[in-house]
């Protein structure tokens, strides 16, 4: 890895993590990434119109190694204990991003007939604006790897997502006589109970639901006149989002709840015969790792970037169970291992290109 040792790799990740980048503040990473990628001899570093950072080299079939620059809000102390790096984004997804930078760098002097682009995308944790910009501006990509924590598994599928805001209103009243008044919160809680009962799946293949935000009330002795909740439904490719929305609207109408659709993201599932999947499998074997195919319960930029090419997969270091928690930590050795697999995968794609 151009002479980089474990501690040097760890310090690179620490530098990325020390820049606190919830959605909208990703520009803090532009200078850091430019320094890193220039030091690793990438031919071009630039920032596009929405703030995506792009570092590239080579010419030929285009491989985009895309991860995201933003994290969920919430600062965490950044530390390194000689094995693990901790901090917000260590798992999701600055660790995977660093493995892509290093893997592309490792392959640089050996890979021919490929254009390799490392893309640090914005707002993945909010609305996918960075990935959508690549699609909407017609960026060319023959193959795409999406940097997400997969425990070095090859992710071929992500579920779809429906996010809605629910609102209820009522005339209120005094808390001493709730049987006379009317509570918007009670109305909302009745709706939420039915919502959780209806979409109560517990596995990848089932429809699952979550209540992520709930607010109501403005005084301890007053029945709330308004209540608001944010809800999320996740669904596999076997389910139709239109039918799910219809069921949700019927339930809301029954309980007098107003719904606002915030986002609908379609599920994605790609064939094991896709060139990037085959290359990743051989890349894992070349790097001494037994390939493992996984399907992810969440969503990612892969759900959007599949519109660029069907030769797409997600891959990266890190335990996804630690994402969005206060315990984010990633093994430096796993980042290095991921980089080796990315490099081997680029070798395989170059071989496919020449064939």
N, C-alpha and C positions, 0 to 999 in steps of 0.2 A: 504494500500500500504506500509506495513511494517513501518507504522508511518510517512510516508512522507506527508508533507503538501504542499499546493499550492505553496508557495514561494520556498520550497526546489525543487519541480519539475521544477519551472521556472529557478532556478539557474543551474540545470542539463542541461536544454536546452541551456541556455546562454553559458555554458562551451563548449557544442558541436558547437555552432555557432561561438564562438570566434576563433575556429580553422578553418581558411580559406582553403577550400578544393575543388578547381576546379579539374577536372579530372587529375590524375597523382600525386596528393599530399595527397591522402587519408590516408597515413601512419600517418599523424599528429593525427588522431583520435584513432589509435590503443591503445595507452597507456591510454587515457581517457576512452575508452569503457571498457578496461580490468579492470580498477579501479571500474567503475560503476557496471559492471556485477559481479565481484568478491564480491563487497560489498553487492550485492543482492543475494548472495549464489548460483549463477550458478555453476554447477559442473565442467564445462570445458570451457576455453576461448582459442582460438587459431586463427592464421592467416594462410590462405591457400596460395597456390603457386602464385596467382595473386594479393594477398592483401586483399581478402575478410576477414572480421572479423566475427568469428562464436562463439557464446556462447550457451551452451546447458545444458540440464539436462533430466533425466528420461530415460525410456526404453519402447519400444513398437512401435506402429505405429508412423511414423515420421511426425511432423508438422513443416514446415519451415515458419517462420515469417520474410520475406525478405523485407528490404528497402535499400536505397542506401546512401553511404557516401559522394559522390561528389555533387557539386552544379555547376550551370553555373558560368563562370567567372564574376567578378564584386563585389568588396567589398561593404558591407553595414554596417552602424553603428549598433552595437548590443545594445539593451536596453530592459528594463522591467519596465512597469508602474504600476504594481500591478494586471493587467488583461491580457495584451498582451505582448508577447515577439516578438521583431522585429529583423530582420537580415537575411542575405543571407542564405537560407536553412531552415528558420523557417517553411515554408510551404512545400518546395520541396527539401529534404524530411526528414530533421532531426527531425522535430516535429513528423511525423508518426513513424520514427525509435524509438524515445524515448517512444512513446505510446506502441510499441511492447515490448520493454525491460520491461517496468513497468507492462504491462498486463501479460506477461509471468511470471514475479516475483510474481504477485498477485495470480496466479493460482498454483504456485509451490507446496504448502503444501497440496493441495486438489486433484490435478489431478494425476491419476494413469494410467498405461498402455499407456502412451504417451511419446515419445521422442520429446521434444520441442527444436527447434533450432532457435535462433535469428540470422539472417544473415545480416550484413552490407556489401553491395556489391559495387564494384568499377566501375567507368566509365559508369554509366547508362546514363549520359548526353552526352557521346561521342559515344561509340560503343557497350555498353552492355557487355563489356569483363567479368565482374564479373559473371553475370547471365550465359553467354555462357560457362564459365569455369565449373560451377556446372553441366550444361547439358553434356558437353563434357567429364567430368570425371566420369559420371555415378552416381552422388550423388542420394541417395535414398530419395524419398519424397512421402508420401501418400496424403498429403494435403499441399497446399501453400497459404499463405496470402501475398499479395504484398502491402507494405506500401507506399501509395501515397495519396495526398490530395483529398478526395472524399466528404468532408463536412459530414462525417459519413454515406455516402451512400454506398451501396454494388455495386461495379463496376463489371459487368459481361462481358464487352466487351471493347476493344480498337481498334481503326482503325489501318490500316497498313500505312507504310511510305516508300516513295521513295525519296532519296536525291541524287542530281546530281550536278556536276560542268559543266557549259557551258562556252565555250571559242569562241571568234571570232577574226579574224585577217583581216587587210586591209592595203593598201599601204600608208595610211595617207595623209598628205599634209598640206598646210598653211590654218589657220582659216579664212584668208581674202578672200579665193576663194574656199569655200567648194564644189561648183559645179564642180570644176576640180579634187579635191582630193577624197579620200575615207575614211570614218570614221568607225573604228571597233565598236565604241560605238553606232553610228546610227544603224548599222547592229544588234547589240545586243538588242537595245531598240525595234526595229521592232519585233524581235523574242520574247522578253518578253511580248510585248503587245498581241501577238497572244497566247502565253502560258497562260497568265492570263485569256484571253477570252475563251479559250478552257476548262480550268479546273477552272471554276468559281463558284463552289458550295458554299452554305452558311449554310449547316446543316450537322449533323452527317451522314446521309444516302447518301450524295452527295460527289463527289470528289472535294476537295479543294486544293488550291495551294498558295504558298508564295514565294516571293523573299527575301532571308535572307541576302545576301551579293552581292554587286556590286562594281567593281573597274575598272578604265580605265584612261588613259591619263597620261602624264608626263610633259606637259608644256602648259601654258594658250593659246598660239597662234598656237598650233600644233594639227592637227586632230589625234586622237588616232589610233595607229597601232594595239593595242590589247585591248580586254575587257574581263572581267571574271565575272561570276555570280554564286552564289549558289542558288539552287532551291529546294523546298520541296513540295511533293504531299502527301496528306493524303487520304485514301480510306477505305470504309467499307468492310465487308466480302462478300458483294454481288458483288464486283468488282474484275476482274481478273488483277493482276499486270502485267502479260505478255502483255495484250492488251494495258494497259496504257503506258508501256514502248515503245511499237511499235508506238503508236500515238505520243509520245514525240519525238522519233527518226525521224519519218517522218516530223514533224514540224521543227526539227533542220536541217535536210538535205535540206529542202526547203529554209531555210534562210542562209545556209552556216555556220552553227554553229557546233562546235565539242563538243560532250558530253562525260563525264566520270561518270559512275555510282559509287557513293560512298557507298550507302547502300540501301538494300531492306529488309524491315521488314514486315512480314506477319501479317494481322489482326488476332485478337483472339476474340472469343465469346463462352462462356460456357453455359451449360444448367442450368436452375434454379433447376434442380433435383440433381446437384452435391452435394456431402456430405458437402463440406465446405460452400456452399451457404445456405443449409438448417441449418447448425450449426450457421452461422452468423445471419440468420434471427431470430432463437430462442435466440441467444445471445443478439441481440438488444432488443427483447421483455423482456428477463430476466433483462436487464439493464434499462428498462423503456423507450426505444426509439422505435418509430414506424419504422419498416424496410422500406428502400427506395432503389429500384433497379435503377441503372444508367448505361449509356453507355458513355464512354469517347471519346472525339474527338481526343486525342493525341495517343501516344504510350508509353509503359513503359516496365519494365522487365517482366511483365506478358506475353507480346507477345513472349518472349523467354522461360520463365519458364513453360509455358503450355506443353512443351515437356517432363517435368518430370511427370506431372499428370494432368488429366482433372478436378480434384477436386481443383480448383484454383479460387481466386477472388482477387480484390484489395479493400483496405479499409484503411481509416485513417482520422485524423483530418485535418482541414485547407481548405481554399477556393482556389480551383485550379485556379481561375481567377487572383490570386495574384502571382502565380508561374512565375518565369522568369521576374518579374517586380522589380522596386525599392521600392515597398510597401509591401514586404513580412512581414506578421505578423500573429501570431496564438494565439488563446486564450488558456491559461493554463488550464482552466476548460474543454475545448474541448479535450485537450490531456488526461486529467484524465478520461473524459467520454469514450474516445476511448479505453484507457487501461482497463477500466471496461468491455467494450464490448468484447475486445480481450480475457480477462480472462474468461468471460461467454461463449465465443465461444469454448475455450479449454475445459471447463467443458462439453459442449455439445458433442464435438468430443470424449471425454473420455467415455461418455455415449453411443455413437454410437459404439465405439470400444468394450465395454463390451457386447453390444447387439449382 
